Amino acid sequence: MIRFVAVLMLLIPGIISAVGIKLMRDSLFNDFYPVFFHISIQFIAGFLLFLGGLAFIAGFIVYRDRKNQKNKRQSK
């Protein structure tokens, strides 16, 4: 059950990052969504979604590695 929750914790930010990439790509190819007022706001929103999802996943991995005491140099 705990592993399932961990997968969900990584899946949701991954989806958010994918939506951010899609918004940035659509703004570069002039596919404008009327929710945003200007195409540059759409790009900035996509960039922030991408960075937020990526930061969450990176923080999760760093926290897990610190918790399991995985260092660059491991003693033999």
N, C-alpha and C positions, 0 to 999 in steps of 0.2 A: 504494500500500500504506500509506503514511504517513497519508493522508487517511482511509482505512478505520479505522486504529487510533485516529485522533482522533475519528471519529464514535462508535466504541465507547466511548471514554473519556467522551464526553458522554451516551451512551445509558444506560449503567449507572447513573450517579447520577440521571439523569432518572427511571428506573424506581424507584429507591429513594425519590425524592421523591414519586412517585405513590403508592407503597405507604404512605408516611407520611401523605399526605392522606387516603387511604382509611381508615387506622386512626383518624385524628382524626374523620372524618365518621361512621364506625361507632360510635365511642364517644359522640358527641353524640346519635345516634339509638338508643342502648341496644342495639346489636348487639355483644354481648360475645363475645370469643374466649377459650376456656378456657386458652390458653397464658399469658395475663396473669392476675395474681392479683386485680386490681381494675380497674374501668373507668377510673379516673384514671391508673393506670399504663399502660394501653393508650393513652390520649390523650398522655401524656408521651413514650412510646416513638415514637408517630407524629410528634409535634412534633420530636423529636430527629432522626428519619430525614429529615423534610422539610428541617430546617435544615442537616443534613449534606450532603444532595444539592445544595441550593441554594448552599451555601458553596463546594462543589467546582466547580460550574459557573461561579459568579462568579469564583473564583480562576483558573480556566482562561482565562476571557475577559480578565481583567486581565493575566495573564502573557503572553498572546498579543499584546495591544495594546502592552505595554511592550517586548516582543521586536521587534515591527514598528515601534516608535517612533511610535505614533499618539498625539498629544497633543490637548488641547482646542484649542490655538492652533497652527495649522500655518502655517509661513512660505510666502509666495508666491514 
